[in-house]
Amino acid sequence: MNPEGRDREDLAAFLLALRSQRIGGPTLHQAVASVPRRLFVPDGVEDAYEDRAAPLACGETMPGAIAAARLVAALELEPEHRVLEIGTGSGYVTALLARMTAHVSSFDRFRGLVEPAGARLKQVGVTNVSLFLEDGRDGFPGGAPFDRAIVHAAFPSVPRQFLEQLGMQAVLICAIGPGDGEQSLVRLRKVGSRFEREDLWPVRYQPLAFGTAEVL
């Protein structure tokens, strides 16, 4: 079977898995179907839709297909939402977010990730994303308020620096816990001047790194 045919079969099986596991709804499934994951995974990966993290340049990784879909579903996205993403990576999650919302502002500290991600997003026709070569540790005050935010990294405690940049009832997804210990992916919902925390599932993320990489 040629690679394109294999990808079609793997996508069909992946969409069936999303439905059977009740991950997301029609909007997410349509986004998944419209973003060819093959463009975003490293060379040498046989099944683009396998649920296994894949290595990226600059020592980073991208989540497996099911993990990526679960992250996006956890954000509870609506078409009018404006989204902040910290950690562009390959751009695959970015593309799914963009397909489902009004605009995405995505940050990454590695030029070796931001520039290829931008090219991939353009290739799949995504135009409602702004990419920034910055670490994003302070969020993006100039783009606030955001309806949703996702940080592909871990914090030792609730990252309150994002609170003022989120609208009422906005949602932030991130990991909380020590860099070398147990972490939980959490959904933080802004209620007044505080976050209401909901623990989702255990994860192992790298702590949020500071600074733009000088070489990579």
C-alpha positions in Angstrom: 0.0 0.0 0.0 1.3 3.5 -0.9 2.0 5.9 2.0 -1.0 8.1 1.1 -3.4 5.1 1.2 -1.9 3.9 4.5 -2.5 7.4 6.0 -6.1 7.4 4.9 -6.6 4.0 6.6 -4.8 5.1 9.7 -6.9 8.3 9.8 -10.1 6.4 9.5 -9.1 4.1 12.4 -8.0 7.1 14.5 -11.4 8.8 14.0 -13.1 5.6 14.9 -11.0 5.5 18.1 -11.9 9.1 19.0 -15.6 8.3 18.6 -15.4 5.1 20.6 -13.5 6.7 23.4 -15.8 9.7 23.3 -13.0 12.2 22.8 -14.3 15.5 21.4 -17.2 15.9 19.1 -17.9 16.5 15.4 -16.0 19.8 15.3 -12.8 18.2 16.6 -13.2 15.2 14.4 -13.7 17.5 11.3 -10.5 19.4 12.3 -8.6 16.1 12.7 -9.8 15.0 9.2 -8.7 18.3 7.7 -5.2 18.4 9.1 -2.9 15.8 7.6 -0.8 14.7 10.6 1.8 13.2 8.3 3.1 16.7 7.5 3.8 17.3 11.2 5.4 14.1 12.4 9.1 13.4 11.9 10.4 11.4 9.0 10.5 7.6 9.7 7.2 7.5 11.7 5.2 4.7 10.0 1.8 5.4 11.5 1.2 9.1 11.7 -1.7 8.5 14.0 -0.1 6.3 16.6 -0.5 7.3 20.2 3.1 7.7 20.9 5.1 10.8 21.5 7.6 11.6 18.7 10.9 13.4 18.9 11.2 16.8 17.4 14.2 19.1 16.7 15.7 21.1 19.6 15.2 18.2 22.1 11.4 18.7 22.1 8.7 16.1 21.6 5.2 16.2 20.1 2.3 14.3 21.8 0.8 11.1 20.2 -2.4 11.5 18.2 -4.8 10.5 20.9 -3.0 12.7 23.5 -3.2 15.7 21.2 -6.9 15.2 20.6 -7.5 14.8 24.3 -5.7 18.1 25.0 -7.7 20.0 22.4 -11.0 18.4 23.6 -10.2 19.4 27.2 -10.2 23.1 26.2 -13.9 23.0 25.3 -13.4 25.3 22.3 -16.0 27.4 20.6 -15.7 29.0 17.1 -15.5 32.6 18.5 -12.7 31.8 20.9 -9.2 33.4 20.9 -6.5 31.0 22.1 -3.1 31.4 23.6 -0.7 28.5 23.1 2.7 28.2 24.8 4.8 25.6 23.0 4.1 25.5 19.2 6.3 22.4 18.7 5.5 20.8 15.3 2.4 23.0 14.9 -0.1 20.0 14.8 -2.0 21.0 17.9 -1.8 24.6 16.7 -3.5 23.6 13.5 -6.3 21.8 15.3 -6.9 24.8 17.5 -6.9 27.1 14.5 -9.5 25.0 12.6 -11.8 25.2 15.6 -11.5 28.8 16.8 -11.2 32.4 15.6 -7.5 33.0 16.2 -4.5 31.4 17.9 -1.4 33.2 19.2 1.3 30.5 19.6 4.8 31.0 21.2 7.9 28.8 21.1 11.5 29.6 22.1 13.1 27.6 19.3 13.5 29.1 15.8 14.1 25.6 14.6 10.5 24.8 15.5 8.6 28.1 14.8 9.8 28.5 11.2 9.0 24.9 10.1 5.7 25.0 12.0 4.8 28.2 10.1 5.5 26.6 6.8 3.4 23.6 7.6 0.5 25.7 8.8 0.6 27.7 5.5 0.8 24.4 3.6 -2.5 23.2 5.1 -4.2 26.6 4.6 -4.2 27.8 8.2 -4.2 31.6 8.2 -5.6 32.5 11.6 -2.4 31.9 13.6 0.2 34.3 14.8 3.5 32.7 15.7 6.1 34.3 18.1 9.7 33.3 18.7 9.5 33.9 22.5 9.3 31.7 25.5 5.8 32.9 26.4 6.4 32.6 30.2 4.5 35.8 30.8 1.8 35.0 28.4 0.8 37.7 25.8 -0.6 40.8 27.5 -0.8 42.6 24.1 -3.2 40.0 22.8 -5.4 39.7 25.8 -8.0 38.8 26.8 -8.0 35.2 25.7 -10.9 32.7 26.0 -8.6 29.7 26.2 -5.0 29.0 26.9 -2.8 25.9 26.7 0.7 25.5 28.0 2.7 22.5 26.9 4.8 22.5 30.0 4.7 22.0 33.8 4.5 24.6 36.6 5.3 24.0 40.2 2.0 25.7 41.2 -0.9 27.4 39.6 0.5 30.0 37.1 -1.3 33.1 38.2 0.6 35.3 35.8 -2.0 34.2 33.1 -5.0 35.1 35.2 -5.4 38.7 34.1 -5.0 37.8 30.5 -8.0 35.5 30.5 -11.6 36.5 30.1 -14.4 35.5 32.6 -15.0 31.7 32.5 -11.9 31.3 30.4 -10.0 28.0 30.6 -6.3 27.3 31.0 -4.8 23.8 30.4 -1.3 23.0 31.8 0.5 20.5 34.0 1.2 21.2 37.6 3.8 19.4 39.7 7.6 19.1 40.1 9.8 18.6 37.1 11.1 15.3 38.5 7.9 14.0 40.2 4.2 13.4 39.9 2.3 15.9 37.7 -1.3 16.3 36.8 -2.7 17.9 33.7 -5.2 20.4 35.1 -8.1 22.5 33.7 -8.1 25.9 35.4 -11.3 27.9 34.9 -11.3 31.7 35.7 -13.9 32.6 38.2 -13.7 36.2 39.4 -10.1 36.8 40.6 -9.2 33.1 41.0 -8.9 29.8 39.2 -11.1 26.8 39.9 -8.9 23.7 39.4 -10.0 20.4 37.9 -7.4 17.6 37.7 -7.7 15.7 34.4 -5.0 12.9 34.2 -1.4 12.3 35.2 1.3 13.5 32.8 5.1 14.0 32.6 5.9 17.4 31.1 9.1 19.4 31.1 9.1 22.5 33.3 8.5 25.7 31.3 11.8 26.9 30.0 12.8 30.5 30.0 14.5 32.5 27.3 14.7 32.2 23.5 17.3 29.7 22.4 20.3 31.5 21.0 21.5 28.7 18.7 18.4 26.6 17.9 
